[in-house]
Amino acid sequence: MSLKKVSARAFCLALVVGLALLSSDRANAQDRIQARVVGFAVHTEGVQPQPSESAMAKLGDRITVKVEPLTSRSNQQSAASSAPATATNNSGATDEQSWIPGLTHLQILKLVPYLDDRPLKGLYPETVDPDSHTLTFHLDRTQSTQEAWTDLLSNPGFGPRVMTFSVGLEDKQQLPTSATISLVVIPKKWFLASIAVFFIILYIFFRLAAGTALLRDPGVSQGYMPGFTALWRRPPPDTKLGPYSLARTQMAFWFFLVITAFVFIWMIIGDTDTITQGVLVLIGISAGTALGATAIDSSKRKTTPDPARGEESRGFLNDILSDGTGVSFHRFQIVVWTIVLGFIFSRRVLNHLAMPDFSTNLLTLMGISSGTYLGLKLPEQFAPAAPPEKAQSQGADDAQPPNKN
């Protein structure tokens, strides 16, 4: 008898739970938007826009999408007749039931695009056409969509990136869709033009760096110093170029890295507010290092009788890594940290289309390296010049064959 009572109670409990779940599913089905994205509207002259399941676009383009109800027209009319005819908002505009079951006209104006299930919040339709059931969106990068676009466009490539395209209310489920969009991340024409300009500037820079005192220690080079003529002819024989400056080389390194990243990000997302505070501090550290090194060299040359004697370039790496006594660790340290931070900077730009905001610890470490370099530069001695007689005898000794005895 007790077993029958227990089974009866369990049956009643299961029945109640089943009815509750059924009513909940019906309520959710009624609240769910009964529509789907069928494709992109293709306009032809004199013909109603026809949907296409695929389209190609880039950031900044306008795209028109077509949304059709899932229910039949008779069910849609009955749903519209059972719903309130009009509603009035605060501005006095009427809010009627739209062609999408479950949405009013005012709610349609709040639909946002979904790219690969990622909502572009705040990107509402520019125009809505109830007759053709189409919505037009401007694929723009705003403050509210900045994070979403950064994720969608990260790790850019030359080929278009295929994504699903749908619409829906913010922070809610998107509509079913059969539409895909091929998003062009890097425009080839702009990229090729930018690369051409970049290599032209880079060629001019390297020619000036090799043939002029652009990256050399100031006040050391002797003879005629060519200007832009170094781009097409060699310096005169009497020109003696001084050694390359580590501080000026570091400043030029960050200049080219930042300007390249700035143009690269602008070319893809059209944003010009991309230089972070950490990058500004890093540029300031390199500029301050160059100013400090120039001031130290200038003050030492005032107290040195013949500072330019023997100060000739021994090659780029030898110049930036060596002082008067040979390769020094403090110079090697600042070169290594500059390369490491440059690599992190480049990876961040390529992966996230944003310049990194270096932490305080990293910037402090870079500042310590620069301060150490300037502090140890004070006692550095200029490279002594070999006497002419010694240089001639050394050359004669080198010309003699070795003694095999």
C-alpha positions in Angstrom: 0.0 0.0 0.0 2.8 2.4 0.9 4.6 1.6 -2.4 1.5 2.5 -4.4 1.2 5.8 -2.5 4.9 6.6 -3.2 4.6 5.8 -6.9 1.4 7.9 -7.2 3.1 10.8 -5.5 6.1 10.4 -7.8 3.9 10.3 -10.9 2.1 13.5 -9.8 5.4 15.2 -9.1 6.7 14.3 -12.6 3.5 15.4 -14.2 3.7 18.8 -12.5 7.4 19.2 -13.5 6.6 18.2 -17.1 3.7 20.7 -17.3 5.9 23.5 -15.9 8.7 22.8 -18.4 6.1 22.7 -21.3 4.7 26.0 -20.3 8.2 27.4 -19.9 9.1 26.2 -23.4 5.9 27.7 -24.9 6.6 31.1 -23.2 10.2 31.0 -24.5 9.0 30.2 -27.9 6.6 33.1 -27.8 9.3 35.5 -26.6 11.8 34.2 -29.2 12.0 36.3 -32.4 10.5 34.3 -35.2 12.7 35.4 -38.0 16.0 34.5 -39.8 18.6 36.3 -41.9 18.3 35.0 -45.4 21.2 36.9 -47.0 22.3 40.2 -48.3 20.1 42.4 -50.5 21.4 42.7 -54.1 19.8 45.7 -55.8 19.1 45.6 -59.5 17.4 48.4 -61.5 13.7 48.1 -61.5 13.7 44.8 -59.6 12.9 44.0 -55.9 16.2 43.4 -54.0 17.1 39.7 -54.1 19.0 38.1 -51.3 22.5 36.6 -51.7 23.9 34.3 -49.1 27.4 35.7 -49.4 29.0 39.2 -49.8 32.4 40.9 -49.7 33.0 44.0 -47.7 35.7 45.8 -45.7 35.7 48.0 -42.6 33.9 51.2 -43.4 31.5 49.8 -46.0 27.7 49.8 -45.9 26.0 46.5 -46.2 22.3 45.7 -46.6 20.9 42.5 -45.0 17.5 40.9 -45.6 15.5 39.4 -42.7 12.4 37.3 -43.3 9.9 35.9 -40.7 9.8 32.2 -40.0 6.0 32.1 -39.7 3.6 32.1 -42.6 1.9 35.3 -43.7 -1.5 34.2 -42.3 0.1 33.4 -38.9 1.9 36.7 -39.1 -1.3 38.6 -39.8 -3.1 36.9 -36.9 -0.2 37.6 -34.6 -0.3 41.3 -35.7 -4.1 41.5 -35.2 -3.8 39.9 -31.7 -1.1 42.4 -30.7 -1.8 46.0 -29.8 -2.2 48.1 -32.9 0.1 51.0 -31.8 2.1 52.1 -28.9 3.4 55.6 -28.2 6.9 56.3 -27.0 8.0 59.4 -25.0 8.8 61.3 -28.2 5.3 60.8 -29.5 6.3 58.4 -32.3 4.0 55.3 -32.8 5.6 51.9 -32.2 3.7 49.3 -34.3 4.2 45.7 -34.9 6.9 45.1 -37.6 7.1 42.5 -40.3 9.3 40.5 -37.8 7.1 38.6 -35.3 8.0 39.6 -31.8 9.6 42.9 -32.7 8.2 46.4 -33.0 9.5 49.0 -35.4 11.4 50.7 -32.5 13.0 47.4 -31.5 14.2 46.9 -35.1 16.0 50.2 -34.8 18.0 48.6 -31.9 19.2 45.5 -33.9 23.0 45.1 -34.1 25.1 43.0 -36.4 26.6 39.7 -35.2 29.9 38.7 -36.9 31.0 35.2 -36.0 28.6 35.3 -33.0 30.3 38.5 -31.8 27.8 41.5 -31.4 28.9 44.9 -32.6 27.2 46.8 -29.8 25.9 50.2 -30.5 26.1 49.7 -34.3 22.4 50.2 -35.1 20.9 50.2 -38.7 21.2 53.4 -40.6 18.1 52.7 -42.7 15.2 50.2 -42.4 13.0 49.3 -45.3 9.8 47.4 -44.2 8.7 46.9 -47.8 11.8 44.9 -48.8 12.5 43.6 -45.3 16.0 45.0 -45.3 18.4 46.7 -42.8 21.4 48.7 -43.8 24.4 48.8 -41.5 27.6 50.9 -41.7 30.5 48.7 -40.7 32.2 51.4 -38.7 34.6 51.2 -35.8 33.3 53.3 -32.9 34.2 53.4 -29.2 31.6 50.8 -28.4 32.7 48.4 -31.1 36.5 48.9 -30.8 37.1 45.8 -28.7 35.0 43.6 -31.0 36.6 44.8 -34.2 40.1 44.3 -32.6 39.3 40.6 -31.9 37.6 40.1 -35.3 40.5 41.6 -37.3 43.4 40.2 -35.2 46.2 38.2 -37.0 45.4 39.9 -40.3 46.1 38.2 -43.6 45.9 39.1 -47.3 42.9 36.9 -48.0 39.4 37.8 -47.0 38.2 36.5 -43.7 34.9 34.5 -44.0 32.5 35.1 -41.1 28.8 34.4 -40.4 26.6 37.5 -40.4 23.5 37.8 -38.4 21.5 40.4 -36.5 19.9 40.5 -33.1 19.2 42.6 -30.0 22.2 43.5 -27.8 23.1 41.0 -25.2 20.5 38.6 -26.5 20.4 35.6 -28.9 21.1 36.3 -32.6 18.8 35.3 -35.3 19.4 32.1 -37.3 21.3 32.9 -40.5 22.5 31.5 -43.7 24.5 34.6 -44.7 28.3 34.8 -44.7 30.5 37.8 -45.3 34.0 37.8 -46.7 35.7 40.6 -44.8 38.7 42.2 -46.4 41.2 42.9 -43.6 44.1 44.3 -45.5 43.3 46.2 -48.7 45.9 45.1 -51.2 46.1 48.4 -53.1 46.7 50.4 -50.0 49.1 47.8 -48.6 51.2 47.7 -51.7 51.3 51.5 -51.9 52.3 51.8 -48.3 55.0 49.1 -48.7 56.4 51.0 -51.7 56.5 54.3 -49.8 58.0 52.6 -46.8 60.9 51.0 -48.7 61.6 54.3 -50.5 61.9 56.0 -47.1 63.9 53.1 -45.7 66.3 53.3 -48.7 66.8 57.0 -48.2 67.4 56.5 -44.5 70.0 53.8 -45.0 71.8 55.8 -47.7 72.0 58.9 -45.5 73.0 56.8 -42.5 75.9 55.2 -44.4 77.1 58.3 -46.2 76.4 61.2 -43.8 76.6 62.0 -40.1 72.9 61.2 -39.6 73.6 58.4 -37.0 77.2 59.3 -36.2 78.6 60.8 -33.1 78.4 64.6 -33.5 81.5 66.6 -34.0 83.8 63.7 -35.0 83.3 63.4 -38.8 85.8 65.4 -40.9 85.9 66.7 -44.4 83.0 67.5 -46.7 79.7 66.2 -45.3 77.3 65.5 -48.2 73.6 66.0 -47.8 71.0 64.3 -50.1 73.7 64.0 -52.7 74.8 60.9 -50.8 71.7 59.1 -52.3 73.4 59.0 -55.8 77.1 59.5 -55.3 79.8 58.5 -52.9 81.4 60.9 -50.4 84.7 62.5 -51.4 87.9 60.7 -50.5 88.8 63.3 -47.9 85.6 62.7 -45.9 86.2 60.7 -42.7 82.9 59.6 -41.1 82.9 59.1 -37.3 81.6 56.1 -35.5 77.9 55.2 -35.3 76.1 56.5 -32.2 74.2 53.9 -30.1 71.8 56.4 -28.7 70.9 57.9 -32.1 70.5 54.4 -33.5 68.1 53.4 -30.8 66.1 56.6 -31.4 65.9 55.8 -35.1 64.9 52.2 -34.4 61.8 53.3 -32.3 60.9 56.0 -34.8 60.7 53.5 -37.7 58.9 50.9 -35.6 56.3 53.3 -34.3 55.6 55.0 -37.6 55.3 51.7 -39.4 52.9 50.4 -36.8 50.8 53.6 -36.9 50.4 53.4 -40.7 49.7 49.7 -40.6 46.9 50.0 -38.0 45.4 53.0 -39.7 45.4 51.2 -43.0 43.3 48.3 -41.6 41.0 49.9 -39.0 41.2 53.6 -39.9 42.0 54.6 -36.3 44.6 57.3 -35.7 44.4 57.4 -31.9 46.6 54.3 -31.4 49.8 55.6 -29.7 49.6 54.5 -26.1 51.1 56.2 -23.1 53.7 53.4 -22.8 54.9 54.0 -26.3 55.3 57.7 -25.6 57.4 57.0 -22.5 59.5 54.6 -24.5 60.1 57.2 -27.2 60.9 59.8 -24.5 63.5 57.4 -23.0 65.3 56.9 -26.3 65.2 60.7 -27.0 66.5 61.5 -23.5 69.3 58.9 -24.0 70.3 60.6 -27.2 70.3 64.0 -25.7 72.3 62.9 -22.7 74.9 61.1 -24.8 75.3 64.2 -27.0 75.8 66.4 -24.0 78.4 64.0 -22.5 80.3 63.8 -25.7 80.2 67.5 -26.1 81.5 68.2 -22.6 84.3 65.6 -23.0 85.5 67.1 -26.3 85.9 70.5 -24.7 88.4 69.0 -22.3 90.2 66.7 -24.8 93.0 68.2 -26.8 92.4 66.2 -30.0 89.1 64.3 -29.6 88.6 63.5 -33.3 91.9 61.8 -33.6 91.4 58.1 -34.3 87.7 58.4 -34.1 86.8 56.6 -37.3 84.1 54.1 -37.9 85.0 50.5 -37.4 81.7 49.1 -38.7 78.2 49.4 -37.4 78.2 46.7 -34.7 81.7 47.5 -33.5 80.7 51.2 -33.2 77.5 50.7 -31.2 78.9 47.9 -28.9 82.3 49.3 -28.3 83.8 52.1 -26.3 87.5 53.2 -26.3 88.5 49.9 -24.6 86.5 47.5 -26.7 83.1 45.8 -26.4 81.3 46.9 -23.2 78.6 45.1 -21.4 76.4 48.2 -20.7 76.2 48.9 -24.4 75.4 45.2 -25.2 72.7 45.3 -22.5 70.8 48.2 -24.0 71.0 46.8 -27.5 69.5 43.4 -26.3 66.7 45.1 -24.4 65.9 47.3 -27.3 65.6 44.3 -29.6 63.5 42.3 -27.1 61.0 45.2 -26.6 60.9 45.8 -30.4 59.9 42.1 -30.9 57.2 42.3 -28.3 56.0 45.6 -29.9 55.8 44.0 -33.3 54.0 40.9 -32.2 51.4 43.0 -30.3 50.7 45.1 -33.4 50.3 42.1 -35.7 48.2 40.0 -33.3 45.9 42.6 -31.8 46.1 45.6 -34.2 47.1 47.8 -31.3 50.3 49.3 -29.9 51.3 47.8 -26.6 51.0 49.7 -23.4 54.2 48.5 -21.7 54.0 48.0 -18.0 55.7 50.3 -15.5 58.2 47.6 -14.6 59.3 47.2 -18.3 59.6 50.9 -18.8 61.6 51.3 -15.5 63.9 48.5 -16.7 64.5 50.3 -20.0 65.1 53.5 -18.1 67.6 51.8 -15.8 69.5 50.4 -18.9 69.6 53.9 -20.5 70.7 55.5 -17.2 73.4 52.8 -16.8 74.6 53.5 -20.3 74.8 57.3 -19.7 76.5 56.8 -16.4 79.2 54.5 -17.7 79.6 56.7 -20.8 81.1 59.5 -18.6 84.4 57.7 -18.0 84.6 56.2 -21.5 87.7 57.2 -23.4 88.0 58.0 -27.1 89.6 55.3 -29.2 93.3 56.3 -29.5 94.8 56.8 -32.9 97.7 54.7 -33.9 100.8 56.8 -34.7 101.6 57.0 -38.4 105.1 55.3 -38.0 103.6 52.4 -36.0 100.8 52.0 -38.6 103.4 51.9 -41.4 105.6 49.4 -39.7 102.6 47.2 -38.7 101.6 47.2 -42.4 105.1 46.2 -43.5 105.2 43.4 -40.9 101.9 42.1 -42.1 103.2 42.1 -45.7 106.2 39.9 -44.8 105.8 36.1 -45.0 105.7 34.3 -41.6 109.0 32.8 -40.3 108.8 29.0 -40.6 111.9 28.3 -38.6 
